[in-house]
Amino acid sequence: PDAVAVTASTGLAASLIGGRTLHSFAAIGLAKETERELARKVQSKPQAVESWMKTKVLIIDES
């Protein structure tokens, strides 16, 4: 189950597909930082790193 992450761009879409928002999965919040700052932000969160490492398939619903 951890190998597949089901995401969507909005909270409503994510709830309809039983997933979570892409920003939540990625642990980047609103992503107002630079790419480098975002990478540091994710790397500083052990749970986020673990999620990324376990994920083999990332599904992004665009509805």
PDB file of N, CA, C and O in Angstrom:
ATOM      1  N   PRO A   1       0.805  -1.213   0.000  1.00  0.00           N
ATOM      2  CA  PRO A   1       0.000   0.000   0.000  1.00  0.00           C
ATOM      3  C   PRO A   1       0.844   1.271   0.000  1.00  0.00           C
ATOM      4  O   PRO A   1       0.470   2.253  -0.642  1.00  0.00           O
ATOM      5  N   ASP A   2       1.969   1.274   0.703  1.00  0.00           N
ATOM      6  CA  ASP A   2       2.818   2.465   0.744  1.00  0.00           C
ATOM      7  C   ASP A   2       3.489   2.730  -0.593  1.00  0.00           C
ATOM      8  O   ASP A   2       3.960   3.842  -0.835  1.00  0.00           O
ATOM      9  N   ALA A   3       3.541   1.729  -1.467  1.00  0.00           N
ATOM     10  CA  ALA A   3       4.243   1.881  -2.732  1.00  0.00           C
ATOM     11  C   ALA A   3       3.485   2.761  -3.718  1.00  0.00           C
ATOM     12  O   ALA A   3       4.075   3.261  -4.676  1.00  0.00           O
ATOM     13  N   VAL A   4       2.180   2.957  -3.496  1.00  0.00           N
ATOM     14  CA  VAL A   4       1.365   3.774  -4.396  1.00  0.00           C
ATOM     15  C   VAL A   4       0.792   4.959  -3.619  1.00  0.00           C
ATOM     16  O   VAL A   4       0.124   4.776  -2.602  1.00  0.00           O
ATOM     17  N   ALA A   5       1.054   6.161  -4.098  1.00  0.00           N
ATOM     18  CA  ALA A   5       0.498   7.367  -3.481  1.00  0.00           C
ATOM     19  C   ALA A   5      -0.557   7.931  -4.424  1.00  0.00           C
ATOM     20  O   ALA A   5      -0.279   8.206  -5.591  1.00  0.00           O
ATOM     21  N   VAL A   6      -1.769   8.100  -3.907  1.00  0.00           N
ATOM     22  CA  VAL A   6      -2.872   8.640  -4.702  1.00  0.00           C
ATOM     23  C   VAL A   6      -3.073  10.091  -4.283  1.00  0.00           C
ATOM     24  O   VAL A   6      -3.379  10.374  -3.125  1.00  0.00           O
ATOM     25  N   THR A   7      -2.898  11.002  -5.226  1.00  0.00           N
ATOM     26  CA  THR A   7      -2.966  12.425  -4.909  1.00  0.00           C
ATOM     27  C   THR A   7      -3.832  13.173  -5.920  1.00  0.00           C
ATOM     28  O   THR A   7      -4.162  12.660  -6.989  1.00  0.00           O
ATOM     29  N   ALA A   8      -4.186  14.390  -5.549  1.00  0.00           N
ATOM     30  CA  ALA A   8      -4.920  15.295  -6.435  1.00  0.00           C
ATOM     31  C   ALA A   8      -4.506  16.719  -6.079  1.00  0.00           C
ATOM     32  O   ALA A   8      -3.913  16.963  -5.028  1.00  0.00           O
ATOM     33  N   SER A   9      -4.824  17.642  -6.959  1.00  0.00           N
ATOM     34  CA  SER A   9      -4.387  19.021  -6.727  1.00  0.00           C
ATOM     35  C   SER A   9      -5.222  19.767  -5.701  1.00  0.00           C
ATOM     36  O   SER A   9      -4.740  20.728  -5.101  1.00  0.00           O
ATOM     37  N   THR A  10      -6.464  19.349  -5.486  1.00  0.00           N
ATOM     38  CA  THR A  10      -7.311  20.031  -4.504  1.00  0.00           C
ATOM     39  C   THR A  10      -7.779  19.062  -3.429  1.00  0.00           C
ATOM     40  O   THR A  10      -7.798  17.848  -3.636  1.00  0.00           O
ATOM     41  N   GLY A  11      -8.149  19.602  -2.298  1.00  0.00           N
ATOM     42  CA  GLY A  11      -8.649  18.781  -1.202  1.00  0.00           C
ATOM     43  C   GLY A  11      -9.914  18.036  -1.566  1.00  0.00           C
ATOM     44  O   GLY A  11     -10.074  16.870  -1.206  1.00  0.00           O
ATOM     45  N   LEU A  12     -10.820  18.696  -2.279  1.00  0.00           N
ATOM     46  CA  LEU A  12     -12.072  18.051  -2.677  1.00  0.00           C
ATOM     47  C   LEU A  12     -11.795  16.871  -3.606  1.00  0.00           C
ATOM     48  O   LEU A  12     -12.329  15.780  -3.406  1.00  0.00           O
ATOM     49  N   ALA A  13     -10.972  17.090  -4.604  1.00  0.00           N
ATOM     50  CA  ALA A  13     -10.644  16.010  -5.538  1.00  0.00           C
ATOM     51  C   ALA A  13      -9.948  14.865  -4.814  1.00  0.00           C
ATOM     52  O   ALA A  13     -10.223  13.697  -5.089  1.00  0.00           O
ATOM     53  N   ALA A  14      -9.051  15.191  -3.893  1.00  0.00           N
ATOM     54  CA  ALA A  14      -8.344  14.154  -3.138  1.00  0.00           C
ATOM     55  C   ALA A  14      -9.313  13.333  -2.304  1.00  0.00           C
ATOM     56  O   ALA A  14      -9.186  12.111  -2.230  1.00  0.00           O
ATOM     57  N   SER A  15     -10.276  13.988  -1.678  1.00  0.00           N
ATOM     58  CA  SER A  15     -11.233  13.255  -0.844  1.00  0.00           C
ATOM     59  C   SER A  15     -12.127  12.357  -1.692  1.00  0.00           C
ATOM     60  O   SER A  15     -12.528  11.285  -1.239  1.00  0.00           O
ATOM     61  N   LEU A  16     -12.441  12.771  -2.895  1.00  0.00           N
ATOM     62  CA  LEU A  16     -13.286  11.967  -3.784  1.00  0.00           C
ATOM     63  C   LEU A  16     -12.597  10.685  -4.250  1.00  0.00           C
ATOM     64  O   LEU A  16     -13.261   9.689  -4.535  1.00  0.00           O
ATOM     65  N   ILE A  17     -11.278  10.711  -4.326  1.00  0.00           N
ATOM     66  CA  ILE A  17     -10.550   9.525  -4.786  1.00  0.00           C
ATOM     67  C   ILE A  17      -9.887   8.766  -3.640  1.00  0.00           C
ATOM     68  O   ILE A  17      -9.158   7.800  -3.864  1.00  0.00           O
ATOM     69  N   GLY A  18     -10.144   9.208  -2.419  1.00  0.00           N
ATOM     70  CA  GLY A  18      -9.557   8.530  -1.264  1.00  0.00           C
ATOM     71  C   GLY A  18      -8.063   8.754  -1.138  1.00  0.00           C
ATOM     72  O   GLY A  18      -7.335   7.888  -0.652  1.00  0.00           O
ATOM     73  N   GLY A  19      -7.610   9.916  -1.577  1.00  0.00           N
ATOM     74  CA  GLY A  19      -6.187  10.225  -1.523  1.00  0.00           C
ATOM     75  C   GLY A  19      -5.921  11.461  -0.684  1.00  0.00           C
ATOM     76  O   GLY A  19      -6.665  11.773   0.246  1.00  0.00           O
ATOM     77  N   ARG A  20      -4.870  12.144  -1.023  1.00  0.00           N
ATOM     78  CA  ARG A  20      -4.510  13.386  -0.341  1.00  0.00           C
ATOM     79  C   ARG A  20      -3.998  14.372  -1.373  1.00  0.00           C
ATOM     80  O   ARG A  20      -3.732  14.006  -2.518  1.00  0.00           O
ATOM     81  N   THR A  21      -3.862  15.613  -0.967  1.00  0.00           N
ATOM     82  CA  THR A  21      -3.372  16.591  -1.936  1.00  0.00           C
ATOM     83  C   THR A  21      -1.905  16.309  -2.238  1.00  0.00           C
ATOM     84  O   THR A  21      -1.170  15.772  -1.410  1.00  0.00           O
ATOM     85  N   LEU A  22      -1.509  16.681  -3.427  1.00  0.00           N
ATOM     86  CA  LEU A  22      -0.121  16.486  -3.833  1.00  0.00           C
ATOM     87  C   LEU A  22       0.811  17.271  -2.917  1.00  0.00           C
ATOM     88  O   LEU A  22       1.879  16.783  -2.547  1.00  0.00           O
ATOM     89  N   HIS A  23       0.411  18.478  -2.553  1.00  0.00           N
ATOM     90  CA  HIS A  23       1.244  19.298  -1.678  1.00  0.00           C
ATOM     91  C   HIS A  23       1.402  18.661  -0.301  1.00  0.00           C
ATOM     92  O   HIS A  23       2.472  18.737   0.303  1.00  0.00           O
ATOM     93  N   SER A  24       0.345  18.039   0.189  1.00  0.00           N
ATOM     94  CA  SER A  24       0.419  17.354   1.477  1.00  0.00           C
ATOM     95  C   SER A  24       1.340  16.147   1.385  1.00  0.00           C
ATOM     96  O   SER A  24       2.203  15.957   2.243  1.00  0.00           O
ATOM     97  N   PHE A  25       1.164  15.332   0.351  1.00  0.00           N
ATOM     98  CA  PHE A  25       2.030  14.167   0.175  1.00  0.00           C
ATOM     99  C   PHE A  25       3.485  14.597   0.074  1.00  0.00           C
ATOM    100  O   PHE A  25       4.366  14.003   0.696  1.00  0.00           O
ATOM    101  N   ALA A  26       3.727  15.635  -0.715  1.00  0.00           N
ATOM    102  CA  ALA A  26       5.093  16.083  -0.958  1.00  0.00           C
ATOM    103  C   ALA A  26       5.701  16.822   0.228  1.00  0.00           C
ATOM    104  O   ALA A  26       6.904  17.081   0.250  1.00  0.00           O
ATOM    105  N   ALA A  27       4.871  17.161   1.215  1.00  0.00           N
ATOM    106  CA  ALA A  27       5.314  17.878   2.419  1.00  0.00           C
ATOM    107  C   ALA A  27       5.898  19.249   2.087  1.00  0.00           C
ATOM    108  O   ALA A  27       6.889  19.677   2.678  1.00  0.00           O
ATOM    109  N   ILE A  28       5.262  19.932   1.125  1.00  0.00           N
ATOM    110  CA  ILE A  28       5.773  21.241   0.724  1.00  0.00           C
ATOM    111  C   ILE A  28       4.827  22.388   1.041  1.00  0.00           C
ATOM    112  O   ILE A  28       5.134  23.540   0.735  1.00  0.00           O
ATOM    113  N   GLY A  29       3.696  22.098   1.641  1.00  0.00           N
ATOM    114  CA  GLY A  29       2.765  23.168   1.980  1.00  0.00           C
ATOM    115  C   GLY A  29       2.351  23.948   0.749  1.00  0.00           C
ATOM    116  O   GLY A  29       2.033  23.356  -0.282  1.00  0.00           O
ATOM    117  N   LEU A  30       2.352  25.260   0.840  1.00  0.00           N
ATOM    118  CA  LEU A  30       1.958  26.099  -0.294  1.00  0.00           C
ATOM    119  C   LEU A  30       3.081  26.305  -1.306  1.00  0.00           C
ATOM    120  O   LEU A  30       2.870  26.904  -2.361  1.00  0.00           O
ATOM    121  N   ALA A  31       4.253  25.817  -0.988  1.00  0.00           N
ATOM    122  CA  ALA A  31       5.406  25.851  -1.906  1.00  0.00           C
ATOM    123  C   ALA A  31       5.765  27.261  -2.363  1.00  0.00           C
ATOM    124  O   ALA A  31       5.941  27.507  -3.556  1.00  0.00           O
ATOM    125  N   LYS A  32       5.871  28.174  -1.424  1.00  0.00           N
ATOM    126  CA  LYS A  32       6.233  29.549  -1.767  1.00  0.00           C
ATOM    127  C   LYS A  32       7.748  29.765  -1.745  1.00  0.00           C
ATOM    128  O   LYS A  32       8.232  30.842  -2.094  1.00  0.00           O
ATOM    129  N   GLU A  33       8.486  28.743  -1.336  1.00  0.00           N
ATOM    130  CA  GLU A  33       9.933  28.843  -1.245  1.00  0.00           C
ATOM    131  C   GLU A  33      10.590  28.504  -2.584  1.00  0.00           C
ATOM    132  O   GLU A  33       9.928  28.066  -3.525  1.00  0.00           O
ATOM    133  N   THR A  34      11.899  28.714  -2.648  1.00  0.00           N
ATOM    134  CA  THR A  34      12.649  28.302  -3.834  1.00  0.00           C
ATOM    135  C   THR A  34      12.739  26.775  -3.846  1.00  0.00           C
ATOM    136  O   THR A  34      12.453  26.117  -2.846  1.00  0.00           O
ATOM    137  N   GLU A  35      13.136  26.230  -4.983  1.00  0.00           N
ATOM    138  CA  GLU A  35      13.279  24.768  -5.090  1.00  0.00           C
ATOM    139  C   GLU A  35      14.253  24.239  -4.044  1.00  0.00           C
ATOM    140  O   GLU A  35      13.997  23.212  -3.414  1.00  0.00           O
ATOM    141  N   ARG A  36      15.345  24.924  -3.864  1.00  0.00           N
ATOM    142  CA  ARG A  36      16.358  24.491  -2.894  1.00  0.00           C
ATOM    143  C   ARG A  36      15.790  24.508  -1.470  1.00  0.00           C
ATOM    144  O   ARG A  36      16.019  23.583  -0.691  1.00  0.00           O
ATOM    145  N   GLU A  37      15.054  25.564  -1.145  1.00  0.00           N
ATOM    146  CA  GLU A  37      14.446  25.658   0.186  1.00  0.00           C
ATOM    147  C   GLU A  37      13.394  24.573   0.391  1.00  0.00           C
ATOM    148  O   GLU A  37      13.271  24.020   1.484  1.00  0.00           O
ATOM    149  N   LEU A  38      12.641  24.272  -0.656  1.00  0.00           N
ATOM    150  CA  LEU A  38      11.642  23.206  -0.558  1.00  0.00           C
ATOM    151  C   LEU A  38      12.312  21.855  -0.331  1.00  0.00           C
ATOM    152  O   LEU A  38      11.842  21.052   0.475  1.00  0.00           O
ATOM    153  N   ALA A  39      13.401  21.609  -1.037  1.00  0.00           N
ATOM    154  CA  ALA A  39      14.126  20.348  -0.858  1.00  0.00           C
ATOM    155  C   ALA A  39      14.623  20.224   0.577  1.00  0.00           C
ATOM    156  O   ALA A  39      14.512  19.159   1.185  1.00  0.00           O
ATOM    157  N   ARG A  40      15.166  21.296   1.115  1.00  0.00           N
ATOM    158  CA  ARG A  40      15.632  21.274   2.515  1.00  0.00           C
ATOM    159  C   ARG A  40      14.472  21.039   3.470  1.00  0.00           C
ATOM    160  O   ARG A  40      14.601  20.307   4.452  1.00  0.00           O
ATOM    161  N   LYS A  41      13.341  21.663   3.175  1.00  0.00           N
ATOM    162  CA  LYS A  41      12.152  21.526   4.013  1.00  0.00           C
ATOM    163  C   LYS A  41      11.716  20.061   4.079  1.00  0.00           C
ATOM    164  O   LYS A  41      11.443  19.535   5.158  1.00  0.00           O
ATOM    165  N   VAL A  42      11.655  19.413   2.923  1.00  0.00           N
ATOM    166  CA  VAL A  42      11.254  18.004   2.877  1.00  0.00           C
ATOM    167  C   VAL A  42      12.290  17.132   3.579  1.00  0.00           C
ATOM    168  O   VAL A  42      11.932  16.248   4.357  1.00  0.00           O
ATOM    169  N   GLN A  43      13.559  17.372   3.310  1.00  0.00           N
ATOM    170  CA  GLN A  43      14.625  16.558   3.898  1.00  0.00           C
ATOM    171  C   GLN A  43      14.690  16.689   5.411  1.00  0.00           C
ATOM    172  O   GLN A  43      15.223  15.807   6.083  1.00  0.00           O
ATOM    173  N   SER A  44      14.162  17.765   5.950  1.00  0.00           N
ATOM    174  CA  SER A  44      14.201  17.960   7.403  1.00  0.00           C
ATOM    175  C   SER A  44      13.070  17.231   8.120  1.00  0.00           C
ATOM    176  O   SER A  44      13.001  17.235   9.349  1.00  0.00           O
ATOM    177  N   LYS A  45      12.183  16.606   7.346  1.00  0.00           N
ATOM    178  CA  LYS A  45      11.042  15.891   7.921  1.00  0.00           C
ATOM    179  C   LYS A  45      11.203  14.395   7.662  1.00  0.00           C
ATOM    180  O   LYS A  45      10.940  13.930   6.553  1.00  0.00           O
ATOM    181  N   PRO A  46      11.634  13.635   8.673  1.00  0.00           N
ATOM    182  CA  PRO A  46      11.869  12.200   8.481  1.00  0.00           C
ATOM    183  C   PRO A  46      10.667  11.448   7.912  1.00  0.00           C
ATOM    184  O   PRO A  46      10.835  10.552   7.084  1.00  0.00           O
ATOM    185  N   GLN A  47       9.470  11.801   8.343  1.00  0.00           N
ATOM    186  CA  GLN A  47       8.279  11.110   7.850  1.00  0.00           C
ATOM    187  C   GLN A  47       8.069  11.389   6.356  1.00  0.00           C
ATOM    188  O   GLN A  47       7.655  10.501   5.611  1.00  0.00           O
ATOM    189  N   ALA A  48       8.351  12.602   5.926  1.00  0.00           N
ATOM    190  CA  ALA A  48       8.209  12.953   4.511  1.00  0.00           C
ATOM    191  C   ALA A  48       9.230  12.195   3.668  1.00  0.00           C
ATOM    192  O   ALA A  48       8.902  11.673   2.602  1.00  0.00           O
ATOM    193  N   VAL A  49      10.452  12.141   4.147  1.00  0.00           N
ATOM    194  CA  VAL A  49      11.499  11.407   3.428  1.00  0.00           C
ATOM    195  C   VAL A  49      11.111   9.940   3.308  1.00  0.00           C
ATOM    196  O   VAL A  49      11.270   9.338   2.246  1.00  0.00           O
ATOM    197  N   GLU A  50      10.606   9.365   4.390  1.00  0.00           N
ATOM    198  CA  GLU A  50      10.191   7.964   4.378  1.00  0.00           C
ATOM    199  C   GLU A  50       9.068   7.740   3.360  1.00  0.00           C
ATOM    200  O   GLU A  50       9.086   6.750   2.629  1.00  0.00           O
ATOM    201  N   SER A  51       8.103   8.644   3.310  1.00  0.00           N
ATOM    202  CA  SER A  51       7.008   8.521   2.337  1.00  0.00           C
ATOM    203  C   SER A  51       7.538   8.538   0.910  1.00  0.00           C
ATOM    204  O   SER A  51       7.139   7.718   0.083  1.00  0.00           O
ATOM    205  N   TRP A  52       8.438   9.474   0.625  1.00  0.00           N
ATOM    206  CA  TRP A  52       9.022   9.556  -0.715  1.00  0.00           C
ATOM    207  C   TRP A  52       9.797   8.291  -1.055  1.00  0.00           C
ATOM    208  O   TRP A  52       9.701   7.786  -2.173  1.00  0.00           O
ATOM    209  N   MET A  53      10.556   7.782  -0.110  1.00  0.00           N
ATOM    210  CA  MET A  53      11.386   6.600  -0.361  1.00  0.00           C
ATOM    211  C   MET A  53      10.545   5.348  -0.589  1.00  0.00           C
ATOM    212  O   MET A  53      10.929   4.486  -1.380  1.00  0.00           O
ATOM    213  N   LYS A  54       9.410   5.236   0.086  1.00  0.00           N
ATOM    214  CA  LYS A  54       8.547   4.059  -0.049  1.00  0.00           C
ATOM    215  C   LYS A  54       7.691   4.095  -1.309  1.00  0.00           C
ATOM    216  O   LYS A  54       7.231   3.053  -1.774  1.00  0.00           O
ATOM    217  N   THR A  55       7.477   5.269  -1.859  1.00  0.00           N
ATOM    218  CA  THR A  55       6.574   5.419  -3.000  1.00  0.00           C
ATOM    219  C   THR A  55       7.249   4.989  -4.297  1.00  0.00           C
ATOM    220  O   THR A  55       8.304   5.499  -4.674  1.00  0.00           O
ATOM    221  N   LYS A  56       6.614   4.043  -4.961  1.00  0.00           N
ATOM    222  CA  LYS A  56       7.105   3.571  -6.258  1.00  0.00           C
ATOM    223  C   LYS A  56       6.251   4.127  -7.399  1.00  0.00           C
ATOM    224  O   LYS A  56       6.735   4.300  -8.518  1.00  0.00           O
ATOM    225  N   VAL A  57       4.971   4.406  -7.105  1.00  0.00           N
ATOM    226  CA  VAL A  57       4.043   4.945  -8.103  1.00  0.00           C
ATOM    227  C   VAL A  57       3.330   6.143  -7.493  1.00  0.00           C
ATOM    228  O   VAL A  57       2.764   6.050  -6.404  1.00  0.00           O
ATOM    229  N   LEU A  58       3.361   7.261  -8.198  1.00  0.00           N
ATOM    230  CA  LEU A  58       2.673   8.469  -7.754  1.00  0.00           C
ATOM    231  C   LEU A  58       1.553   8.769  -8.741  1.00  0.00           C
ATOM    232  O   LEU A  58       1.803   9.094  -9.902  1.00  0.00           O
ATOM    233  N   ILE A  59       0.312   8.654  -8.265  1.00  0.00           N
ATOM    234  CA  ILE A  59      -0.854   8.945  -9.096  1.00  0.00           C
ATOM    235  C   ILE A  59      -1.312  10.362  -8.777  1.00  0.00           C
ATOM    236  O   ILE A  59      -1.536  10.708  -7.617  1.00  0.00           O
ATOM    237  N   ILE A  60      -1.450  11.180  -9.821  1.00  0.00           N
ATOM    238  CA  ILE A  60      -1.915  12.554  -9.652  1.00  0.00           C
ATOM    239  C   ILE A  60      -3.195  12.716 -10.466  1.00  0.00           C
ATOM    240  O   ILE A  60      -3.153  12.773 -11.695  1.00  0.00           O
ATOM    241  N   ASP A  61      -4.321  12.790  -9.782  1.00  0.00           N
ATOM    242  CA  ASP A  61      -5.611  12.975 -10.444  1.00  0.00           C
ATOM    243  C   ASP A  61      -5.763  14.458 -10.753  1.00  0.00           C
ATOM    244  O   ASP A  61      -5.585  15.298  -9.871  1.00  0.00           O
ATOM    245  N   GLU A  62      -6.087  14.780 -11.981  1.00  0.00           N
ATOM    246  CA  GLU A  62      -6.183  16.182 -12.391  1.00  0.00           C
ATOM    247  C   GLU A  62      -7.615  16.660 -12.574  1.00  0.00           C
ATOM    248  O   GLU A  62      -7.845  17.672 -13.236  1.00  0.00           O
ATOM    249  N   SER A  63      -8.581  15.951 -12.001  1.00  0.00           N
ATOM    250  CA  SER A  63      -9.974  16.358 -12.204  1.00  0.00           C
ATOM    251  C   SER A  63     -10.353  17.582 -11.417  1.00  0.00           C
ATOM    252  O   SER A  63     -11.496  18.035 -11.493  1.00  0.00           O
TER     253      SER A  63
END
